[in-house]
Each structure stands twice: as C-alpha cells, then as structure tokens.
Amino acid sequence: MPPKNCPERMRLDEANARQQPWRKWGPYVSERQWGTVREDYSADGDAWSYFPHEHAPSRAYRWGEDGIGGFCDKKQRLCLAVALWNGKDPILKERMFGLSNRQGNHGEDVKELYYYLDAVPTYSYARMLYKYPQAEFPYARLVQENARRGKQDLEFEIIDTGIFDADRYFDVDIEYAKAGAEDILMRVTISNRGPEASEIHLLPQIWFRNTWAWFTEGKKPRLARSGQDVVVDHAKLGTYTVHLEAPDEIQFCENETNAAKLFGAEARGLYKDGLHDYLIAGNRKAVSSLGGTKAAGIYKRTIPSGGSASIRVRLSPGQPKSVPFADFDRILELRKSEADSFYAALQSNVRDEDLRRIQRQAFAGVLWSKQYFAYDVTDWLDGDPAQPKPPGNRHKGRNSEWIHANMEDIISMPDKWEFPWFAAWDWAFHLVTLAELDLENA
C-alpha cells in the first residue's frame, strides 16, 4: 500500500472517512446498453431483437446509458462521453459496435479497437484510447462475414476488414482528471495516423439519463446554454456547469425516443438522435441552440498527417467559472504525476519495468470496468406507469423468480460490452484484484 503522504492515498482516506466524495464520479457508463436483458420488455425474452443496435441512436434506455469513454456520477444522473463522425459513416459514432449472440460465429462480440491505458482508484486520473477509422465504418461487412463463418472458423475482426490499412485512422486519446472531488477535467486528443490530412467532427456530449419518461409525473431536468457553457440543473444532483473550450457550436436535443422514426408515430419535439440528424442528415430542426436534456459541443477539425488536435472540457459544481481553463493543464499533468507516484509505491517490489507496465494497464482495465447498474425486477416485470403494459407471460419467464432483486450501485463488470450484467461469480475474482488498489471499496 502506498504511504499515507501519497496524494492518491490521501484522497482514498478522505473518501473512506466520508470527508470528500472522491468515488462519486468515475467511468461508470456502460459500453453497451442495447440488447441487454434489462432493456428487454418482449414476450419471448429475445433481448437482442427487442432492442437492437440499430435502435440505440434513437431510442431512450430505461435502466442505464452507454457511450465511448463515458464518465458519470454514481447514480448516473448526468453522463459525459465522446461522439465522433468522420464525414463518411451513416451514423454518429456514439457507442461501441458489436455483434449479437446470433450474429457472431462465436456469440456476442465487440468489433472495435480500444484500450484502457491508466486509472487510479479515485479516478483523479484516468485514460483510454479508441481507434476510429477514417473510412466508412464496416458495419454491414462485419455482420455479413461473421454470418458466413461457422463455429470452427476464426472470428472476423474489424482489423481483418482492412479498414486500418496504411494507418488510415485516428487515435482518440481520452483523459480525465479531477481538480476536486466533483470538479472533472476532460481532455480529448485526436491524432491522425494516416498518410494524408483528414477531417473529423468531435462531439463531447453531456446528457441526463432518462428518469422521467417512464412515470406519469416524472420531472425532467434541464441543460441550458450560457455563452460557451452548458448549465446543468437537476433536482437531486444540483447545479453544475460544463465548460466547453471554444466549440464551433453548441447544440441540444432531448434524450427521448424518436417514436416517429422507429415506430411510425406522430413526430413531437426533439429526440435522442437529434445531433445525428443535424450533423449527418443536415436537419436543423432536429436540434435547439437553447437547451434540452442532451447537449454537445461540436468541433470540426482537419488534422494533417502525423498531426493532432485537442479539446478541453470541464464539469464543475455551481455556476460558470470566469476562467475555467487557466489551471487545466497544470492540474491534469499533476494528477498524471500523482498516478505515477501511486503505482511506484504499489509496485515497489516489481523489479521488471515491462511487468510493471503490464500490471498497471491490467489494473486500469479493472478500474475502467466498473459500471452503474440498476435493476428492479418487479418494476421491470410489471412495466412502468407511463408506458404500455408489457406482455403478461413475462411473469412466468426470465427472472420472474427474482422478484426480490432490486439493485442500484456501481459494480465491476465481467466486460462492459459483452457481459454488462450482474455476475457474482466474476465479481468475486475482480474484488481480489480491486482489493490490491482500494480495499475499502472492494
């Protein structure tokens, strides 16, 4: 265990003593919420078909959220994550893509390249890397080729498509640091690894988990524009400000299901896919410049070969700061240095540098794999007051014997994409490793 004067150890001691909520915010956003049992209200229990990937951009989730490099509070009231568009994809890249259990020749499988690079237990510093192709993402080819292959064949991975040939991709480096327990810094650095200049749209997104559409008297929180900032107003979470450094524009929509697009209902207001429709389809009526429950700063950049571009975002309690980025870089570099000190002490008995690097990144993988998990089985079986009543035979189907199960917590996932569920057996093994980092939390 690092010494008591180690800054990260001091933060853990403050969290354990309930002096500062250092664990309140973290990378607790799932990588896949679509196709999960919790979002399945079907009669036959076919979760993959009831809520497929194709619905995810336009359909509000009931029990949780997903995103790329997502950060949220421990109740997942407010989420922050990265969205991307290379000018060629048919959809805004807001989440990791993969195949369902039936589509994959070896079952469900994420078809992306991303890496958890670093983290400390309080997430005062955390970093991950996502590799985004510059050509159109091969959604259809991944589905078709894996469907053609049998169980005895190798899986067809995204790198097998040739999409990364000649290094025609962007490295999307996502870093978080904490200036305080609830003062979150986010820096996204995009590097062009390809041989030519290439254009990209980067959208740091902020949104509320939809906690209102399911109830007849559900209260909707609000995000509102204030200059170059977005002010967060939530009855339980309180007031925060999202500071966006010099975005090209800021647009809003609502984290609501686009029933008109998915089910042919009458169009009313703004929807979850508003930013997609605005950016890719050019529909200016799909967004608002004033407010909503989902927002994004939009940055359009042309990055030369071998070059990079960075954007900075700060989520702080209270009203807007006058100079939110004055100390940004200093704090982020300090937290990186403190992470080095934490692991230097923790790994003092590991002499081999390569082994230290491997272990540290493995620790990062475990820390990044925590996720907000909510599931009230009785409510799920009965359905919600403001939604159509689900089929009655669900009371004799999946999880019907678990009516006592009602959970809401941050838990360690077997895999935030392939297995984002409560898995007690896997969890037990995770906790052995987590105890090495944060015994109190484990």
C-alpha positions as CSV (number, residue, x, y, z in Angstrom):
1,M,0.0,0.0,0.0
2,P,1.3,3.5,-0.9
3,P,2.4,5.6,2.1
4,K,-0.1,8.0,3.8
5,N,1.5,11.1,2.3
6,C,0.9,9.8,-1.3
7,P,-1.8,12.2,-2.8
8,E,-3.9,9.3,-4.1
9,R,-3.8,7.5,-0.8
10,M,-4.8,10.8,0.9
11,R,-7.8,11.0,-1.4
12,L,-8.8,7.4,-0.6
13,D,-8.5,8.2,3.1
14,E,-10.8,11.2,2.6
15,A,-13.3,9.1,0.7
16,N,-13.2,6.4,3.3
17,A,-13.8,8.9,6.1
18,R,-16.7,10.4,4.1
19,Q,-15.0,13.7,4.0
20,Q,-14.8,14.1,0.2
21,P,-16.8,12.1,-2.4
22,W,-13.8,11.1,-4.5
23,R,-15.6,8.0,-5.8
24,K,-18.8,9.8,-6.7
25,W,-17.7,10.4,-10.3
26,G,-16.0,7.8,-12.5
27,P,-16.1,5.9,-15.8
28,Y,-19.3,4.2,-14.8
29,V,-21.0,4.4,-18.2
30,S,-21.5,1.0,-19.9
31,E,-20.2,0.3,-23.4
32,R,-23.4,-1.4,-24.4
33,Q,-26.9,-0.9,-23.0
34,W,-28.8,-2.0,-26.1
35,G,-29.5,-5.8,-26.4
36,T,-29.4,-6.2,-22.6
37,V,-31.9,-8.1,-20.5
38,R,-32.8,-5.0,-18.5
39,E,-34.0,-3.2,-21.7
40,D,-36.0,-6.2,-22.9
41,Y,-39.7,-5.9,-22.5
42,S,-40.6,-8.6,-25.0
43,A,-42.9,-11.6,-24.6
44,D,-40.2,-14.1,-25.7
45,G,-37.2,-12.8,-23.9
46,D,-35.2,-12.1,-27.1
47,A,-33.2,-9.1,-25.8
48,W,-31.1,-8.8,-28.9
49,S,-34.0,-8.5,-31.2
50,Y,-36.2,-6.3,-28.9
51,F,-33.5,-3.6,-28.6
52,P,-31.0,-4.0,-31.5
53,H,-28.0,-1.7,-32.2
54,E,-30.0,0.0,-35.0
55,H,-32.4,1.4,-32.4
56,A,-29.7,2.6,-30.0
57,P,-29.1,6.1,-31.6
58,S,-32.9,6.9,-31.5
59,R,-34.3,5.0,-28.5
60,A,-34.1,6.1,-24.9
61,Y,-32.8,3.5,-22.4
62,R,-34.8,2.6,-19.3
63,W,-32.1,1.3,-16.9
64,G,-28.7,2.8,-17.9
65,E,-26.7,4.6,-20.6
66,D,-23.7,3.7,-22.8
67,G,-21.0,5.7,-24.5
68,I,-17.4,5.9,-25.6
69,G,-15.1,6.7,-22.7
70,G,-18.1,7.7,-20.6
71,F,-17.9,9.4,-17.1
72,C,-20.9,9.8,-14.8
73,D,-21.9,10.2,-11.2
74,K,-22.7,7.2,-9.0
75,K,-26.4,7.4,-9.7
76,Q,-25.8,8.1,-13.4
77,R,-27.9,11.2,-13.4
78,L,-25.5,13.0,-15.7
79,C,-23.2,11.5,-18.3
80,L,-20.2,12.8,-20.2
81,A,-18.8,10.9,-23.2
82,V,-17.2,11.3,-26.7
83,A,-19.0,11.1,-30.0
84,L,-17.3,11.2,-33.4
85,W,-18.0,11.5,-37.1
86,N,-15.5,11.1,-39.9
87,G,-17.8,12.5,-42.6
88,K,-18.4,9.1,-44.1
89,D,-20.2,6.9,-41.5
90,P,-24.0,6.5,-41.8
91,I,-24.5,7.1,-38.1
92,L,-22.8,9.3,-35.5
93,K,-20.3,7.1,-33.6
94,E,-21.6,7.4,-30.0
95,R,-21.1,3.8,-28.8
96,M,-19.1,0.6,-29.5
97,F,-20.4,-1.6,-32.2
98,G,-20.5,-5.4,-32.0
99,L,-22.5,-8.5,-33.0
100,S,-25.3,-10.1,-31.1
101,N,-25.3,-13.6,-29.9
102,R,-26.8,-14.9,-33.1
103,Q,-24.7,-12.7,-35.4
104,G,-21.3,-13.7,-34.1
105,N,-20.0,-17.1,-35.1
106,H,-18.7,-17.5,-31.5
107,G,-21.5,-15.5,-29.9
108,E,-21.7,-11.8,-29.0
109,D,-18.5,-9.9,-29.7
110,V,-17.5,-6.3,-29.8
111,K,-15.9,-5.3,-33.1
112,E,-13.8,-2.2,-32.2
113,L,-10.3,-1.4,-31.2
114,Y,-9.9,0.4,-27.8
115,Y,-7.7,0.2,-24.8
116,Y,-7.8,1.2,-21.2
117,L,-4.4,2.7,-20.5
118,D,-4.4,4.1,-17.0
119,A,-6.5,4.8,-13.9
120,V,-6.2,5.3,-10.1
121,P,-8.9,4.2,-7.7
122,T,-10.5,7.7,-7.2
123,Y,-10.3,8.4,-10.9
124,S,-8.4,11.5,-10.2
125,Y,-6.6,10.4,-13.3
126,A,-7.9,8.0,-16.0
127,R,-7.1,7.5,-19.6
128,M,-8.3,5.3,-22.5
129,L,-7.6,5.1,-26.3
130,Y,-10.1,4.5,-29.1
131,K,-9.1,3.9,-32.7
132,Y,-11.5,5.4,-35.2
133,P,-11.3,4.6,-38.9
134,Q,-11.1,7.4,-41.4
135,A,-13.1,5.4,-44.0
136,E,-16.7,4.4,-43.5
137,F,-17.1,2.0,-40.6
138,P,-17.7,-1.5,-41.9
139,Y,-20.9,-2.3,-40.0
140,A,-22.5,-4.4,-42.7
141,R,-19.4,-6.3,-43.7
142,L,-18.7,-7.3,-40.1
143,V,-22.3,-8.7,-39.8
144,Q,-22.3,-10.4,-43.2
145,E,-18.8,-12.1,-43.0
146,N,-19.4,-13.4,-39.4
147,A,-22.7,-14.8,-40.5
148,R,-21.0,-16.7,-43.3
149,R,-18.4,-18.3,-40.9
150,G,-19.1,-21.3,-38.8
151,K,-18.2,-22.2,-35.2
152,Q,-15.0,-23.9,-36.4
153,D,-13.8,-20.7,-38.2
154,L,-11.9,-17.8,-36.8
155,E,-13.9,-14.7,-35.9
156,F,-13.8,-11.9,-38.4
157,E,-12.5,-8.9,-36.6
158,I,-12.5,-5.2,-37.6
159,I,-8.8,-5.3,-38.3
160,D,-9.4,-8.1,-40.8
161,T,-11.6,-5.8,-42.9
162,G,-8.5,-3.7,-44.0
163,I,-10.1,-0.6,-42.6
164,F,-6.9,0.3,-40.7
165,D,-4.5,-0.4,-43.7
166,A,-1.9,2.4,-44.3
167,D,-2.7,3.6,-40.8
168,R,-5.8,5.5,-42.1
169,Y,-7.3,6.0,-38.7
170,F,-7.5,8.5,-35.8
171,D,-6.2,7.8,-32.3
172,V,-8.7,9.2,-29.9
173,D,-7.0,9.7,-26.6
174,I,-9.5,10.4,-23.8
175,E,-8.1,11.6,-20.4
176,Y,-9.9,12.6,-17.2
177,A,-8.5,14.3,-14.2
178,K,-10.1,15.7,-11.0
179,A,-9.3,19.2,-9.7
180,G,-11.6,18.3,-6.8
181,A,-13.9,15.5,-5.9
182,E,-16.6,16.9,-8.2
183,D,-14.5,19.1,-10.5
184,I,-13.9,17.0,-13.6
185,L,-11.4,17.8,-16.4
186,M,-11.7,16.0,-19.7
187,R,-9.1,16.3,-22.5
188,V,-9.5,14.6,-25.8
189,T,-6.6,14.5,-28.2
190,I,-7.1,13.2,-31.7
191,S,-4.1,12.2,-33.7
192,N,-4.1,11.5,-37.5
193,R,-2.1,8.3,-38.1
194,G,-2.8,8.3,-41.8
195,P,-0.7,9.5,-44.8
196,E,-3.0,12.4,-45.7
197,A,-4.9,15.2,-43.9
198,S,-8.3,14.0,-42.8
199,E,-11.4,15.7,-41.4
200,I,-13.2,14.7,-38.2
201,H,-16.0,16.0,-36.1
202,L,-15.6,15.6,-32.3
203,L,-18.5,16.0,-30.0
204,P,-18.1,15.9,-26.3
205,Q,-21.6,15.0,-25.2
206,I,-23.4,15.7,-22.0
207,W,-26.8,14.2,-21.2
208,F,-29.2,13.1,-18.4
209,R,-30.2,9.5,-18.1
210,N,-33.9,9.4,-18.9
211,T,-35.5,9.1,-15.5
212,W,-38.8,10.9,-16.4
213,A,-40.5,9.3,-19.4
214,W,-41.5,6.1,-17.5
215,F,-43.7,7.9,-14.9
216,T,-46.8,9.9,-15.2
217,E,-45.3,12.7,-13.0
218,G,-41.7,12.3,-14.0
219,K,-39.7,15.6,-13.5
220,K,-37.4,16.4,-16.4
221,P,-34.1,18.1,-15.6
222,R,-32.6,20.7,-17.9
223,L,-29.4,21.6,-19.7
224,A,-29.3,25.3,-20.8
225,R,-26.8,27.3,-22.7
226,S,-25.0,30.2,-21.1
227,G,-22.5,31.7,-23.5
228,Q,-19.9,29.0,-24.3
229,D,-21.0,26.9,-21.3
230,V,-23.8,24.5,-20.6
231,V,-25.5,24.9,-17.2
232,V,-26.8,21.7,-15.6
233,D,-30.0,21.9,-13.4
234,H,-31.1,18.7,-11.7
235,A,-33.4,18.5,-8.7
236,K,-31.3,15.8,-7.0
237,L,-27.8,16.3,-8.4
238,G,-27.9,20.1,-8.1
239,T,-26.3,22.8,-10.3
240,Y,-23.2,22.2,-12.4
241,T,-21.6,23.9,-15.4
242,V,-20.0,22.2,-18.4
243,H,-17.3,24.5,-19.7
244,L,-16.5,23.9,-23.4
245,E,-13.4,25.5,-24.8
246,A,-14.1,27.4,-28.0
247,P,-16.5,25.0,-29.7
248,D,-17.6,25.7,-33.3
249,E,-21.2,25.4,-32.0
250,I,-23.3,24.0,-29.2
251,Q,-26.5,22.1,-29.9
252,F,-29.1,20.5,-27.8
253,C,-31.8,17.8,-28.2
254,E,-33.8,15.5,-25.9
255,N,-32.9,12.1,-24.5
256,E,-36.2,10.8,-25.7
257,T,-37.3,8.0,-28.0
258,N,-37.8,9.1,-31.6
259,A,-41.0,7.1,-32.0
260,A,-41.8,8.7,-35.3
261,K,-38.6,7.3,-36.8
262,L,-38.7,3.9,-35.2
263,F,-42.4,3.1,-35.0
264,G,-44.2,5.5,-37.3
265,A,-45.8,7.6,-34.6
266,E,-46.5,11.3,-34.9
267,A,-43.4,13.5,-34.6
268,R,-43.3,15.6,-31.5
269,G,-40.4,17.8,-30.4
270,L,-36.7,16.8,-30.3
271,Y,-35.2,13.4,-29.8
272,K,-32.1,11.4,-28.7
273,D,-30.9,11.2,-32.3
274,G,-31.1,15.0,-32.8
275,L,-27.4,15.5,-33.1
276,H,-27.1,12.7,-35.6
277,D,-29.9,14.1,-37.7
278,Y,-28.4,17.6,-37.5
279,L,-24.8,16.7,-38.3
280,I,-25.3,13.9,-40.8
281,A,-28.7,14.5,-42.3
282,G,-28.5,18.3,-42.2
283,N,-31.8,18.6,-40.3
284,R,-31.6,21.9,-38.4
285,K,-35.0,21.4,-36.9
286,A,-33.7,18.3,-35.0
287,V,-31.7,20.4,-32.5
288,S,-32.0,23.5,-30.4
289,S,-29.4,26.1,-29.6
290,L,-31.0,27.0,-26.3
291,G,-31.4,23.8,-24.1
292,G,-32.6,20.3,-23.7
293,T,-31.6,17.1,-21.9
294,K,-28.8,16.2,-24.2
295,A,-26.1,18.5,-25.5
296,A,-22.8,18.6,-27.4
297,G,-20.1,21.0,-28.3
298,I,-19.3,20.4,-31.9
299,Y,-15.7,20.7,-33.1
300,K,-14.8,20.2,-36.8
301,R,-11.1,19.7,-37.4
302,T,-8.9,18.9,-40.4
303,I,-5.8,17.2,-39.0
304,P,-2.7,16.9,-41.1
305,S,-0.9,13.6,-41.4
306,G,1.0,12.9,-38.2
307,G,-0.7,15.9,-36.5
308,S,-3.1,16.1,-33.6
309,A,-5.7,18.4,-32.1
310,S,-7.0,18.6,-28.6
311,I,-10.2,19.9,-26.9
312,R,-10.8,20.6,-23.3
313,V,-14.0,20.3,-21.2
314,R,-14.5,21.0,-17.6
315,L,-17.5,19.9,-15.4
316,S,-17.7,21.9,-12.2
317,P,-20.2,22.4,-9.4
318,G,-22.2,25.6,-9.4
319,Q,-22.4,28.4,-11.9
320,P,-19.9,29.1,-14.7
321,K,-16.3,29.9,-13.8
322,S,-14.8,33.1,-15.2
323,V,-11.5,31.3,-16.3
324,P,-12.2,27.6,-16.2
325,F,-9.1,26.6,-18.3
326,A,-6.5,28.7,-16.6
327,D,-5.2,25.9,-14.3
328,F,-6.5,23.0,-16.5
329,D,-3.2,21.7,-18.0
330,R,-1.3,22.1,-14.7
331,I,-3.9,20.1,-12.8
332,L,-4.0,17.3,-15.4
333,E,-0.2,16.9,-15.5
334,L,-0.1,17.0,-11.7
335,R,-2.7,14.2,-11.5
336,K,-0.7,12.1,-14.0
337,S,2.4,12.6,-11.9
338,E,0.5,11.6,-8.8
339,A,-0.7,8.4,-10.6
340,D,2.9,7.6,-11.3
341,S,3.7,8.0,-7.6
342,F,0.8,5.8,-6.5
343,Y,1.9,3.0,-8.8
344,A,5.6,3.4,-8.0
345,A,4.8,2.7,-4.3
346,L,2.3,0.0,-5.1
347,Q,4.7,-1.8,-7.4
348,S,7.9,-1.2,-5.4
349,N,8.5,-5.0,-5.3
350,V,8.1,-5.5,-9.0
351,R,11.6,-5.0,-10.5
352,D,11.0,-5.6,-14.1
353,E,9.8,-2.5,-15.9
354,D,7.8,-4.4,-18.6
355,L,5.9,-6.3,-15.9
356,R,5.1,-3.1,-14.1
357,R,3.7,-1.6,-17.3
358,I,1.6,-4.8,-17.9
359,Q,0.3,-4.9,-14.4
360,R,-0.5,-1.2,-14.3
361,Q,-2.6,-1.4,-17.5
362,A,-4.3,-4.5,-16.2
363,F,-5.2,-2.5,-13.1
364,A,-6.6,0.2,-15.4
365,G,-8.7,-2.4,-17.1
366,V,-10.3,-3.5,-13.9
367,L,-10.9,0.1,-12.7
368,W,-12.4,1.1,-16.1
369,S,-14.7,-1.9,-15.9
370,K,-16.9,-0.5,-13.1
371,Q,-20.4,0.4,-14.2
372,Y,-23.6,1.9,-12.9
373,F,-26.0,-1.0,-12.6
374,A,-29.7,-0.5,-11.8
375,Y,-32.4,-3.2,-12.0
376,D,-35.7,-3.5,-10.0
377,V,-37.0,-6.9,-11.3
378,T,-40.6,-6.3,-10.0
379,D,-40.8,-2.9,-11.8
380,W,-39.2,-4.5,-14.9
381,L,-41.8,-7.3,-14.9
382,D,-44.8,-5.1,-14.3
383,G,-43.8,-2.3,-16.6
384,D,-43.9,1.5,-15.9
385,P,-47.0,3.7,-15.4
386,A,-46.4,5.9,-18.4
387,Q,-45.5,3.1,-20.8
388,P,-47.6,0.4,-22.5
389,K,-48.1,-2.6,-20.2
390,P,-45.7,-5.4,-21.2
391,P,-46.9,-9.0,-22.0
392,G,-48.3,-10.8,-19.0
393,N,-46.4,-14.0,-19.7
394,R,-43.2,-12.3,-18.7
395,H,-44.3,-13.2,-15.1
396,K,-43.5,-16.8,-16.0
397,G,-40.4,-16.1,-18.0
398,R,-36.8,-14.9,-17.5
399,N,-36.0,-13.6,-14.0
400,S,-39.6,-14.0,-12.8
401,E,-38.4,-15.9,-9.8
402,W,-36.1,-12.9,-8.8
403,I,-38.8,-10.5,-7.7
404,H,-36.8,-9.7,-4.5
405,A,-33.9,-8.4,-6.6
406,N,-33.7,-4.6,-6.5
407,M,-30.2,-3.2,-7.0
408,E,-28.6,0.2,-7.8
409,D,-24.9,0.5,-7.4
410,I,-21.5,0.8,-9.1
411,I,-20.3,-2.7,-9.7
412,S,-17.4,-4.4,-11.5
413,M,-18.5,-5.9,-14.9
414,P,-17.1,-9.1,-16.5
415,D,-16.9,-6.9,-19.6
416,K,-18.7,-3.6,-20.2
417,W,-19.6,-4.6,-23.7
418,E,-20.0,-8.3,-23.9
419,F,-21.3,-9.0,-20.4
420,P,-22.7,-5.8,-18.8
421,W,-24.7,-7.5,-16.1
422,F,-24.6,-8.6,-12.5
423,A,-22.3,-11.6,-12.4
424,A,-21.5,-12.5,-8.8
425,W,-19.0,-15.3,-9.8
426,D,-16.9,-13.0,-11.9
427,W,-17.2,-10.2,-9.4
428,A,-15.6,-12.3,-6.7
429,F,-12.4,-12.6,-8.8
430,H,-12.4,-8.9,-9.6
431,L,-12.6,-8.0,-6.0
432,V,-9.4,-9.9,-5.2
433,T,-7.6,-7.5,-7.6
434,L,-9.5,-4.4,-6.6
435,A,-8.5,-5.1,-3.0
436,E,-4.9,-4.5,-4.0
437,L,-5.9,-1.0,-5.2
438,D,-8.8,0.1,-2.9
439,L,-9.5,-2.3,-0.1
440,E,-12.4,-0.3,1.4
441,N,-14.2,-0.1,-1.9
442,A,-13.6,-3.8,-2.7
